[in-house]
Amino acid sequence: MSARQPGGAFTADVTGPEHGENGFAVFRRAWDTQTGEALPLPSLDTGERGAFRIGVRAARAHDAVIADVRFAHFRGRTSGPGEGGDRVLVHLMRQGSWRFTGLGGGEADVTVPDGSFLARRNGPPTSFDVRPGSRATVLILPPSVLQGVSGGRPVLGSNRSSEMRVLMAHARMVRETVRDLGPAGLLGARDALLELTRGALRREFDALEPRLAPALARAAMELADEYLAEPDLSPSLLARRLNVSVRTLHRAFATAEEPVAAYVRRRRLEQARRELLTPWDRPSIAEAAARWHFADSSHFARAFKKQYGEAPSRMIAAAEEERRQRQADTQDTPARERPAAPE
């Protein structure tokens, strides 16, 4: 990400103890250098040595930032209202927890646990404490995303709603592809991110909006990966979980490289192949076919050969022969040619 560019990627790692009490200053300088603009967050008072130790991989699309954050140590207090501009922060916890005190100028504690989110304005001074080892995705967005939602008050909810699944899928896509997006694609990614965030906070999703179809398809793929071992995995199950019609789901997959059923079949074949290549406790071909819900071993073998260009039995035999050859080569290597064992 370079100066004067509307988007790009950002990385910083200040998790090491060598950064000491300067972690936030190092992080802020890295942001300024890589993005060419000021960090869109208030200053922090960490109050103790080494209290700002985080690693970040982020993407920026105009005035929107998507940051995947891992926390070694993160505790302190924002320094005051208004710094960093008027922004909305959405904290999506993927592991651990994040505790806030003084949200909106109040006294109450709010803890955001694993699998939950908090959306809040960048307002009065707020104390925070993140459990070491936590991971989160943080969205930094313009204030318009909270308009008409809870009177502008903080919103606490679940990451597992259908709307939030689609939002998180889109955020991951943007972070992965931001370096390759042209001006129109970058603006479209930003606009879709804001629209999906509004929908997630209102528990609404415009399934007919064409710009959101790639995010819906990505969310369905990620959901399918969770259900691969379930016998009732189907387009209708995915559509129900994502609160859309089956027709809408199929329409969204028109933006992907393969239909829904083909994606599920390919991912199940990948899992079966991984198991069949395992040298220990390897299932039989019939067992792998049954475990991954193919009608029978013959059906599985045909699908496998179509996907990988060889029958599963031939793949297993080739892998075994390669393993035996490696063992023979190791045994034939004179002791003086082998790497010395560590002392």
C-alpha positions, 0 to 999 in steps of 0.5 A: 500500500503506497501513499495517495493510493485508495487501497492496498495491503498493510502488515505489521507485527509488534508482538515481540518483547523487543518493542517494549513500551514503544509497540503502538508507536512502531505500529503507527509509524508502520501504518503511516509509512505503508499507507501514506496516511494517518492511522484512522484510530485514536491514540492509546495509553497502554499504561504499562510496558509491553501492553501493545503487542499485536500482529496485523494483516489489513486491507484498505479500500478507500475509507474502509479497513479490514484488519485480521489481528492476533493479540499477544498483549493488548490492554489500555485506554483510548486517549479521547473523543474525536481523534482519528476521525468519526469512525465505526469499529466492528470487532469480530471475535474469532478466538478469545475475548475483548473487554471494553469499559466506558463505551459511550461514556458509560461505566458498564463493562462489555465483554465480546466473547469468541463467536460474537461481535461489537459495533461501536462509534469511535467516541469517548475514552474507552478502556480495553483488555484483550485476552492474550492469544485472542484473534479478531477481525476489525472493520474500520468504517465510515459512520454511516453504517450505524445510521438507523441502527440502535440509535447509534448505540453499540451493537453486540451480536453473534458472528454466526447469523446468516448476514454476518457469515456473508459479511465475513466472507466478503471481508476475507475476499477483499483482504485476499484480493485487494492488491489485484483490484482495479479502481472500479473493483476497489470501489465496488468492494468498499461499497459492498462491505458497507452495505453488508455491514449495514445488513448484518447490523439490521439482520437484513440481507438484499439477496437480489443485489448482484454486487453481493453474489460473490460474498454469498457464494463464498459464505456458502462455500465456507459453510459447506466446508463445515458440513462436509461430513454431514449426510444431509449437506445440500444446496437447500441446507446451505440456503436455509442456513444463509436465509436465502432461496435455493434459486438465489444460492444457485444464482450466486454460484454463477459468479464462482468457478463451479456450481454448488454440488460440484463444489461439495463433491470436489471438497469431499474428494479432497478430504477422501484423497487426503485420508487415502494418502495417510500411511497410518490408519488409512481407510479402505476405498469403500470406507472412504466412499461411505465416509464422504457420502458417495453412493458406493465405491464404484461411483466414488472411483469414477468421480475420483478418476475424473477429478485427479486423472487416476483411480484411487487404487492406482494413486495408493499403489504409487504412493506406497511405492514412493514411500518404500523407495524413500525408505530403501534410499535411506537404508542404502545411504552410508552412515558417513553421508547421513546428516549428523544427529543433533547433540 
